[in-house]
Amino acid sequence: MTATAPAPLATATVLGVAGRNSRPRPKRAASTLYHAVMIVIVVSYIFPVAWAASMSLRTNERMFDADQLIPHPITFEHYANLFTILPDFWLYFGNTAVIVIFGTAGTLFASALAGYGLARKAFPGSGILLGLLLLTLMVPGQVTLIPQYVWFRDLGWINTPLPIIVPLLFGTSIATFFFRQFYLTLPRELEDAAAVDGAGPFRTYFRVIFPLSGPAFLAVGLLSFVQLWNSFYVNSIYLSSQDSWVVTQALQSLVGRYNSQYGEIMAGVTLVSVPVIVLYLIFQRWIVRGIAASGLAN
């Protein structure tokens, strides 16, 4: 009797182990599917960039050959031709940098303060103001483009970066909402402690809240940087003279009605993409952290 007693226990143990091993299978399948989908998405984003860089290194004779993802032979003549065709390329690059630097700085400063006010300062009509702010996200930019153009024309700002930079000095709706969501995640005890020490609202923000806002600033800053760096439509409306062009307008000028200089265009696209890629590789950890903390990831 003593020797046969453990048999049910051993059977139960085996069944329990088998049950535990069988339960995670749906999770493993879901994880495998998730990673497969993510790989497809990543490849779909990386492939066009790799293809553009590849085309910039191909000869004209083999520009559209399917076996030229890795160019052979490799040539850098398109990069040399780019600066020959566009001798003012670095001027356009500088014009773009001015718009990006001042536009991004203005967006960050104004949107951060507005977002902090909406997150922390309760005042009559704050909910209505937030609703109106979100409502502006649904208004296409083309709706307000003509009134803005007439206004800026009367101010004499056409063919200058001011029509693009000045509105950004007052922040943007999406950046303001982003900062508001981020500041809602910070504990109010931080401000209470600062108030006990006699700090006012601005001192509390710049001494206590601002140092904790690094991930949000990096996330919004890079998103604003990319948007302004790649912008073409708005720039083409306000910057019509060639000496005020940005790099996207300069590259567009290489597209002809009957013939396009694809090698030079792809060389320019590759050069213009480098700053964005480098910035993202450096700050990607903080950007993801800022987006997750703001609650916009979901």
N, C-alpha and C positions, 0 to 999 in steps of 0.2 A: 504493500500500500504506500509505503514511504517512497519507493522508487518511482511509482507511476504518478504521484501527486504533482510534480512540476510540469507535466505535459500540457495541461490547459494554460498554465502561465507562460510557458515557452511559445505556445501557439498564439496567445494574445500578443506577446511581445513581437513576434514576427509580423502579425497582422498590423500592429501599430506602426512598426517601421515601414512596412509597405504602404500604409496609408499616408504616412508623412512624406514618403518619396513620391507618391502619386499626386498629392495636392498641389505642389508648386508648378506642375507642368503647364497649366493655363497661364500662369504668370510668366514662365519662361517663354512661352509662345508669344505672349503680348509684348514682352521685352524685345524678343527677336524681331517681331514685326515693326515695333517702334524704331529700333535702330536701323532697320532696312529702309524705312520711310525717310528717316533723317539723312541717311547716306545719299539717297536719291535727291533730296532737297539740296544738300550741300554740293553735290556734283552739278546740279542744274544751275547753281549760283557761280561755281568756280569755273565751269567749262567755258562760258562766254568770255571771261577774262583771260583764260589761258589761250583761247582761240584768237583773241585780239592780239595778244603778245606774240603768238605764233605767226600771225599774218604780217606783223611788223618786221619779222626777220626773214620773210620769204622773198625770193626773186619774183619779178613781175610775171615771168613765164610760168611759174608754178604757184601763183597766188591762190588759185582755187582748186588745186589738186587735193583729193581726199586723203592722200597718204602723207600730208605735210603737217600733221599736228606737231611733230618734232621736225622743224625745217631742215632740209638738206638740199643744197648747201645753205649755210646761214650767211646773211648779208645785213649790214647796218646802213646801207645806202639810203633807206627810207628816213632814218633819223637825220642824216646829213641833209637830205632833200627837204625835210620839214622846215629846217631853219633857213634854207635858201628860199623856199616858197613863202614862208612867213618870217621875214627878217625881224619883225617886231613881236615875236612870240613871247619873249620875256616881258615886254610891256603889257601884253594881255594877261600874262601870268601875274604880274604885279597888280593890275587892275582887279583881278579876281581875288588876290590875297587881301587887298584893302577892304573889299566888300565883305569877305568872309570874316576877317578879324573883327571889324567894328560891328558888323551885323550879329555875329555870335556873342560878342561881349555885351551888346545892348540887350539881346534876348535873354541872356543868363541873368543879368543884373535886375532888369525890370520884372521879369517873370518870377524870379525867386522871391523878391519882396512882395509881389502881388499874391503869389501862392501861399506865402507864410501868413499874410494878412487874412486870406480866406480860410486858412486852416485853423488859426488860433484866435482871431479877433471876431467875436460875435457882435454884430451890430444890426439894427433894423434893415431888412431888405438884403441881407447877405445871401440868403438862399435864392432870392430872385436874381441877384447879380450873378451868382454862380450859374443859374439856369440860362441867363442871357449869354454868358461866356461860352457855355457849351453849345448854345444855339448858333453862335457865329461859326462854329466848325462845320455846320451844314450849309453854309452859304458859299457857293463857288466863287473863287477869286475873280473869275471873268465878269461877275455881276458888278463888282465895284471898280473894275479896271478903268472904264471910260471916265467916270467922275474923278478918280484919282489922277488919271493922265491930264485931264483939263486943269485940275488944281495945280499939279506940279509944273505944267507948262506955263501957267500964269506966274508961278514963282521963279521961272527961269532955270529950273533944275534939270531939264531934259539934256541928255548927253553928259550927265554927271552921275556919280553913284548915290547921290542924296535921296532920290525917290525910292531906292532899295534899302538904304541904311536907316534913314530917319524913322520910318514906321516900326522898324525892329527895335528902336531904342525905347519903345513903350511896351515891349514884350509881345508874345504871341499867345493865343488861346490854348493851344495844346501844351506849350511849355508851362504856362501858368497852372493848368490843371495837373500836369505831371508833378510839379513842385508841391502843389497842395496835397496830393495823395502821399507824397514822400513825407511831408512834415506831419501828417496825421499819424504816422507810425512812430514818431518820437515821443517819449514820455513827457507829460506836462510837468513832472517833478523837476526837470532841468530848469524850466523857466521859473518855477516857484522858488527854487533855491537861489537863482539869480536875483529875483525880486527881494528876497530876504536880505541879500547883500547890498540892496539899494540900486541895482541896475535897472535902467529904463528899457523901453522896448527895443530901441536901436542898439544899445549896448548889449542887451541880452541876445539879440540876433547875431551880431557880428562877433561877439566873444564866446557864445555858447553854441548857438544853432549852426552858424556858418561853418565852423570846423568839422561838424558832423555831416555836412551836406556834400562832401566830396563825391560820392558815387552818383548822386543825382546831377550834380553839375557836370560831371564827365559824360554821363549818358545823354543829357540834353545838349551839351556842348558839341558832342560828336555828331548827333543827329542833325543839329542846326548847321554844323560845318559841312556835312555831306550834302544837305539840301541846297545850301548856297553855292557850294563848289560845283555842283552839277546843274545848277539852274540855267535854263536857256530861254524859256518863254518870256518871263518877266524882263530879263535883261535885254532881249531883242526888242521889246517895246520901248524902253527908256533909253537904251544906248545904241543909237543908230549910226553915229559917226565912228569911223574905223579906229581912231585913236582912243576911244573909250570902250572898245570891245573887251569882253572877257574870253577865256580860253574856249569855252563851248561855242561861242560865235565864230571864233577864228577857225576852229575845226569844221564847223558847218560850212564855212566858205570854200572848203576844199571839195564839197559835194557839188558836182556840175549837173547840168540838165541832161547831157548826153554821155558824159564820162566823169568818173570820180577817181581820185588818186587814193585808192584803198590802202596802199602800203603806208603812205604818209599819214592818212587819217588814223590808222591803227597804231602807228608810232606815237602820234599825239595822244590818243586815248590811253595808251600804256603809260606815258609820262604823267598824264593828268591823274591817273588812278593811283600812282605810287604814294602820294602823301596820305590819301584816305586809308589805304591798306596799312601803311606803317603806323598811323595813329591808332587804328583799330587793334593791331597786334600788340601794341604797347599797353593800351588801356582796356582791353576786352574784359578782364576780370572785374574791374570796377564798373564798367558799363552794364554788365549783366547784373551785378549786385544792385546798382541803382534802379534798374528797371524792375527787378524783383521786389525791392523794398517799396517802390511806389505803388505796387498793387496792379500795375497796368499789364503785367505779364499774363494775368488771367482774363 
